[in-house]
Amino acid sequence: MRTESWLIGFALTVGLAIVAVVALVTVSSTRQPLHPNAEAVTSTRVSEPAPRWSGAAEQGRQLARAALVEQNVPGLSVAVGVAGEIVWAEGFGWANLESQTAVDPRTRFRIGHVSKALTSVGVGLLREQGRLHLDDEIQTYVPAFPRKTWPVTLRQLMGHTAGVRHYKDDEWGDKPSTHCDRAADGLNAFEHDPLLFEPGTTYRYSTYGWVLVSAAVEAAAREPFPQFMRSRVFEPLGMVDTTTDVVTELMPNRATSYYRGNLGSEITTGVDYSCFAGAGAFLSTPSDLVRFAHALTGGTFLQAATIDALQSPQTLASGESTAYGLGWMLESVDLAGGQTRVVGHASRTIEGASTSFLIFPDRGLAVAVTANMSFADMKSVALAVARAFAE
């Protein structure tokens, strides 16, 4: 009987393996290469980089073209800033596959979770004005949000230690379609759910927590969240191509967003992220993200103490430090032969978008890379480009 059971188990294992291989081959065969080879990838730039940066820019071009081919991504855009100046910006591949519209440096992409870093600066601005305080309970600003078993502070929400749950992949069926004009309108998706743990005891990433942060910004600013971010952050910093993603409006220079479906690259039509507000609803360009980085590292927008508060790791009740600030991912990487501090953010999960945004404060270097495909690895591209320019 033991021999018979073993044989049945073995047969089932082999059978499932064969089915998996056949399925993989079938799916792979339907995903036609979007770019025949790296040399054939089209690119668009507004101006040539200065001679000092021409070699690094050429390395960047090779990296971008190779990434498009290897990851089978429609389009990609990259920008690099050094010492307050954008030294290279270029678009690669297609903003729209059907019309073969080329990506250029002003093509807008969904930046998804990178929106949190932008919203963080909005919080910092209001904090300097005395209109927001990080350790206030969230009901101070959003009294309609139901009280939970434990009090929840703005700091805990921004640092992902509040216990508010993250969204589920299947929460809206296939795609979110509800539209929100104000950040507070997005609370109904999770406001009545219990906390997952006592705030301050655990780190767990939560985009919904940042929807609540956006509602607090909206209340403290006394105006709709998108309007506040546009008039008080984006416009003053010259981020003319950064805006809220509104699918109901015709928007120029916007990349069509794709995901990898069973039939290849499929358009993410009808996806409305407006209810994510400052947690994930912005469109931007790599050049605008680099301008944003320069404003922070150059000390021209927020006070140094404010930036330090936003970009420092949080400490749990156990004394353990997280690798996340208040809207900023924090790490150390090898760059030009030494370990270098990096602050930034990444996004791969929002439908039709992948972004890597990296700032190296000690080197005055910033790199942003965006793509119009879900789950593409843009961080490896951004790091490789950063190393080319650092060296």
KAURMO-V572564 format. One record per backbone hydrogen bond with DSSP energy under -0.5 kcal/mol. CO is the residue of the C=O (numbers start at 0). NH is the residue of the N-H. If there is no record, write none. Layout:
co:CO nh:NH
co:CO nh:NH
//
This chain:
co:0 nh:4
co:1 nh:5
co:2 nh:6
co:3 nh:7
co:4 nh:8
co:5 nh:9
co:6 nh:10
co:7 nh:11
co:8 nh:12
co:9 nh:13
co:10 nh:14
co:11 nh:15
co:12 nh:16
co:13 nh:17
co:14 nh:18
co:15 nh:19
co:16 nh:20
co:17 nh:21
co:18 nh:22
co:19 nh:23
co:20 nh:24
co:21 nh:25
co:22 nh:26
co:23 nh:27
co:24 nh:28
co:25 nh:29
co:26 nh:29
co:26 nh:30
co:27 nh:30
co:29 nh:31
co:36 nh:39
co:37 nh:40
co:41 nh:92
co:43 nh:90
co:49 nh:52
co:49 nh:53
co:50 nh:53
co:50 nh:54
co:52 nh:56
co:53 nh:57
co:54 nh:58
co:55 nh:59
co:56 nh:60
co:57 nh:61
co:58 nh:62
co:59 nh:63
co:60 nh:64
co:61 nh:65
co:62 nh:66
co:63 nh:67
co:64 nh:68
co:65 nh:69
co:66 nh:70
co:67 nh:71
co:67 nh:72
co:73 nh:93
co:74 nh:371
co:75 nh:91
co:76 nh:369
co:77 nh:89
co:78 nh:367
co:79 nh:86
co:79 nh:87
co:80 nh:365
co:81 nh:84
co:84 nh:81
co:84 nh:86
co:87 nh:79
co:89 nh:77
co:90 nh:43
co:91 nh:75
co:92 nh:102
co:94 nh:255
co:95 nh:99
co:95 nh:100
co:100 nh:94
co:100 nh:95
co:103 nh:106
co:107 nh:254
co:108 nh:283
co:110 nh:113
co:111 nh:114
co:112 nh:115
co:113 nh:116
co:113 nh:117
co:114 nh:118
co:115 nh:119
co:116 nh:120
co:117 nh:121
co:118 nh:122
co:119 nh:123
co:120 nh:124
co:121 nh:125
co:122 nh:126
co:123 nh:127
co:124 nh:128
co:125 nh:130
co:125 nh:131
co:126 nh:129
co:132 nh:135
co:133 nh:154
co:135 nh:153
co:136 nh:139
co:137 nh:140
co:137 nh:141
co:141 nh:144
co:151 nh:137
co:152 nh:156
co:153 nh:157
co:154 nh:158
co:155 nh:160
co:155 nh:161
co:156 nh:159
co:157 nh:326
co:159 nh:203
co:160 nh:199
co:162 nh:195
co:167 nh:170
co:169 nh:172
co:171 nh:173
co:171 nh:174
co:175 nh:271
co:177 nh:274
co:181 nh:184
co:182 nh:185
co:183 nh:186
co:184 nh:187
co:185 nh:188
co:186 nh:189
co:186 nh:190
co:189 nh:192
co:197 nh:200
co:199 nh:316
co:201 nh:203
co:205 nh:209
co:206 nh:209
co:206 nh:210
co:207 nh:211
co:208 nh:212
co:209 nh:213
co:210 nh:214
co:211 nh:215
co:212 nh:216
co:213 nh:217
co:214 nh:218
co:215 nh:219
co:216 nh:220
co:217 nh:221
co:217 nh:222
co:223 nh:227
co:224 nh:228
co:225 nh:229
co:226 nh:230
co:227 nh:231
co:228 nh:232
co:228 nh:233
co:229 nh:234
co:232 nh:236
co:233 nh:238
co:234 nh:237
co:237 nh:239
co:238 nh:241
co:242 nh:282
co:243 nh:245
co:244 nh:246
co:245 nh:248
co:248 nh:250
co:250 nh:253
co:252 nh:107
co:252 nh:254
co:256 nh:267
co:257 nh:373
co:258 nh:260
co:258 nh:265
co:260 nh:263
co:263 nh:260
co:263 nh:265
co:265 nh:258
co:266 nh:268
co:267 nh:270
co:269 nh:271
co:270 nh:272
co:272 nh:275
co:273 nh:276
co:275 nh:278
co:276 nh:279
co:276 nh:280
co:280 nh:244
co:281 nh:110
co:281 nh:111
co:282 nh:242
co:283 nh:108
co:284 nh:288
co:285 nh:289
co:286 nh:290
co:287 nh:291
co:288 nh:292
co:289 nh:293
co:290 nh:294
co:291 nh:295
co:292 nh:296
co:293 nh:297
co:294 nh:299
co:294 nh:300
co:295 nh:298
co:302 nh:306
co:303 nh:307
co:304 nh:308
co:305 nh:309
co:306 nh:310
co:308 nh:311
co:309 nh:325
co:313 nh:321
co:315 nh:318
co:319 nh:315
co:322 nh:329
co:323 nh:313
co:324 nh:326
co:327 nh:324
co:328 nh:343
co:330 nh:341
co:332 nh:334
co:332 nh:339
co:334 nh:337
co:337 nh:334
co:339 nh:332
co:341 nh:330
co:342 nh:358
co:343 nh:328
co:344 nh:356
co:346 nh:354
co:347 nh:374
co:349 nh:352
co:352 nh:374
co:353 nh:370
co:354 nh:346
co:355 nh:368
co:356 nh:344
co:357 nh:366
co:358 nh:342
co:358 nh:360
co:359 nh:362
co:359 nh:363
co:359 nh:364
co:360 nh:363
co:363 nh:82
co:364 nh:359
co:365 nh:80
co:366 nh:357
co:367 nh:78
co:368 nh:355
co:369 nh:76
co:370 nh:353
co:371 nh:257
co:372 nh:375
co:375 nh:377
co:377 nh:381
co:378 nh:382
co:379 nh:383
co:380 nh:384
co:381 nh:385
co:382 nh:386
co:383 nh:387
co:384 nh:388
co:385 nh:389
co:386 nh:390
//
